[in-house]
Amino acid sequence: MSRPSRKPLLISAGVALAAVTLGLVSWQATAPEERHRGTTASSGSAPRTDPVAELAALARRDPGDKLALGRADAPVVLIEYADFQCGYCGTFARDTEPELVKRYVEDGTLRIEWRNFPIFGAESEAAARAAWAAGQQDRFTAFHTAAYAADAKAKGFGEERLTELAREAGVPDLERFRRDMAGEQAAAALRKDREEGYRIGVQSTPSFLVGGRPLAGAQPLEAFTAAIARAEAAARP
């Protein structure tokens, strides 16, 4: 798992339950669910908020979201916070994500929403803006695939390389792509994603929410299938 230098690390490996404190969610070690559900801090105090519900509410479910894949009303939403220079993010993108799309997105069970969370400096931020710009022409998924190819990280994410990736992804209007990449809307979208991540305590990439439950790191496929199954069961009326 890749980690930025800012703020103390609060994310543990594996599935974690989030504790809501002063509006911030710290990702901590797994604790029995019963300790958190429906309990009160003390006699007469207000009931605790449900941390899973708090995190599940971050799913945007916007049919027009260019950085999302799958039905807006899918029972399970997986949110990924990732950096294009993160090696483990690339591992997930190449080895695990395609199988999740095949098994769960295509049958309507799962929606994937990506959040740009660049933590490795200027080229990470440039790649995030480029991915957003590609999305404005409905080529985010193809750009995402190209940028996480096995040899992509080694070639860097300078301006010319990002244009090359956009061309590889089939972005039709490269002039518009360059304008969008450099524009304020791209910067604002990046800030929104990154601020959301820091607000809930994301400190490393890749980090995931599956139905509101944190899952940290590029874990084996089985960890994701188990998390999706649990979230799908919880979503049933």
LINJO-V626700 format. One record per residue. N is the residue number from 0. RES is the residue in one letter. SS is DSSP state (H for helix, E for strand, C for the rest). PHI is phi in whole degrees, 0 to 359 (none if undefined). BURIAL is 1 if it has 9 or more other ideal C-beta (glycine too) atoms within 8 Angstrom, else 0. Layout:
<<N RES SS PHI BURIAL> <N RES SS PHI BURIAL>>
This chain:
<<0 M C none 1> <1 S E 267 1> <2 R E 227 0> <3 P C 280 0> <4 S C 274 0> <5 R C 280 0> <6 K C 64 0> <7 P C 294 0> <8 L C 289 0> <9 L C 239 1> <10 I C 257 1> <11 S C 263 1> <12 A C 288 0> <13 G E 88 1> <14 V E 288 1> <15 A E 230 1> <16 L C 265 1> <17 A E 267 1> <18 A E 252 1> <19 V E 270 1> <20 T E 224 0> <21 L C 53 0> <22 G C 82 0> <23 L E 253 1> <24 V E 252 1> <25 S E 264 1> <26 W E 268 1> <27 Q C 236 1> <28 A C 294 0> <29 T C 300 0> <30 A C 226 0> <31 P C 305 0> <32 E H 300 0> <33 E H 296 0> <34 R H 291 0> <35 H C 255 1> <36 R C 269 0> <37 G C 70 0> <38 T C 266 0> <39 T E 237 0> <40 A C 293 0> <41 S C 198 0> <42 S C 300 0> <43 G C 87 0> <44 S C 275 0> <45 A C 291 0> <46 P E 300 0> <47 R C 295 1> <48 T C 288 0> <49 D C 271 0> <50 P H 297 1> <51 V H 295 1> <52 A H 296 1> <53 E H 301 1> <54 L H 285 1> <55 A H 298 1> <56 A C 292 0> <57 L C 288 1> <58 A C 298 1> <59 R C 280 0> <60 R C 50 0> <61 D C 270 0> <62 P C 302 0> <63 G C 266 0> <64 D C 294 1> <65 K C 283 1> <66 L C 251 1> <67 A E 215 1> <68 L E 221 0> <69 G C 112 1> <70 R C 295 0> <71 A C 295 1> <72 D C 258 0> <73 A C 302 1> <74 P C 296 0> <75 V E 236 1> <76 V E 243 1> <77 L E 256 1> <78 I E 254 1> <79 E E 245 1> <80 Y E 256 1> <81 A E 214 1> <82 D C 233 1> <83 F C 290 1> <84 Q C 265 1> <85 C C 276 1> <86 G H 298 0> <87 Y H 289 1> <88 C H 297 1> <89 G H 296 1> <90 T H 299 1> <91 F H 298 1> <92 A H 297 1> <93 R H 273 1> <94 D H 260 1> <95 T H 245 1> <96 E H 303 1> <97 P H 301 0> <98 E H 290 1> <99 L H 296 1> <100 V H 297 1> <101 K H 297 0> <102 R H 280 1> <103 Y H 240 1> <104 V H 288 1> <105 E C 294 0> <106 D C 265 0> <107 G C 88 0> <108 T C 284 1> <109 L E 237 1> <110 R E 242 1> <111 I E 251 1> <112 E E 242 1> <113 W E 267 1> <114 R E 237 1> <115 N E 287 1> <116 F C 226 1> <117 P C 287 1> <118 I C 232 1> <119 F C 247 1> <120 G C 97 0> <121 A H 298 0> <122 E H 291 1> <123 S H 296 1> <124 E H 294 1> <125 A H 296 1> <126 A H 295 1> <127 A H 296 1> <128 R H 296 1> <129 A H 294 1> <130 A H 298 1> <131 W H 298 1> <132 A H 296 1> <133 A H 298 1> <134 G H 297 1> <135 Q C 295 1> <136 Q C 247 1> <137 D C 60 0> <138 R C 236 1> <139 F H 298 1> <140 T H 299 0> <141 A H 293 1> <142 F H 295 1> <143 H H 305 1> <144 T H 297 1> <145 A H 294 1> <146 A H 288 1> <147 Y C 256 1> <148 A C 300 0> <149 A C 304 0> <150 D C 258 0> <151 A C 291 1> <152 K H 300 1> <153 A H 295 0> <154 K H 275 0> <155 G C 78 0> <156 F C 229 1> <157 G C 289 0> <158 E H 301 0> <159 E H 295 0> <160 R H 295 1> <161 L H 295 1> <162 T H 294 1> <163 E H 297 0> <164 L H 296 1> <165 A H 297 1> <166 R H 296 1> <167 E H 298 0> <168 A C 280 1> <169 G C 83 0> <170 V C 297 1> <171 P C 286 0> <172 D C 243 0> <173 L H 288 1> <174 E H 294 0> <175 R H 297 1> <176 F H 305 1> <177 R H 295 1> <178 R H 296 0> <179 D H 297 1> <180 M H 299 1> <181 A H 269 0> <182 G C 276 0> <183 E H 290 0> <184 Q H 297 0> <185 A H 296 1> <186 A H 297 1> <187 A H 293 0> <188 A H 297 1> <189 L H 296 1> <190 R H 299 0> <191 K H 300 0> <192 D H 296 1> <193 R H 291 1> <194 E H 296 0> <195 E H 299 1> <196 G H 299 1> <197 Y H 294 1> <198 R H 297 1> <199 I H 266 1> <200 G C 100 1> <201 V C 294 1> <202 Q C 231 1> <203 S E 208 1> <204 T E 234 1> <205 P C 280 1> <206 S E 233 1> <207 F E 228 1> <208 L E 240 1> <209 V E 240 1> <210 G C 60 1> <211 G C 91 1> <212 R E 255 1> <213 P E 292 1> <214 L E 220 1> <215 A E 252 1> <216 G C 94 1> <217 A C 279 1> <218 Q C 280 0> <219 P C 298 0> <220 L H 308 1> <221 E H 299 0> <222 A H 294 1> <223 F H 285 1> <224 T H 295 1> <225 A H 294 0> <226 A H 295 1> <227 I H 293 1> <228 A H 298 0> <229 R H 293 1> <230 A H 293 1> <231 E H 295 1> <232 A H 297 0> <233 A H 292 0> <234 A H 279 0> <235 R C 291 0> <236 P C 293 0>>
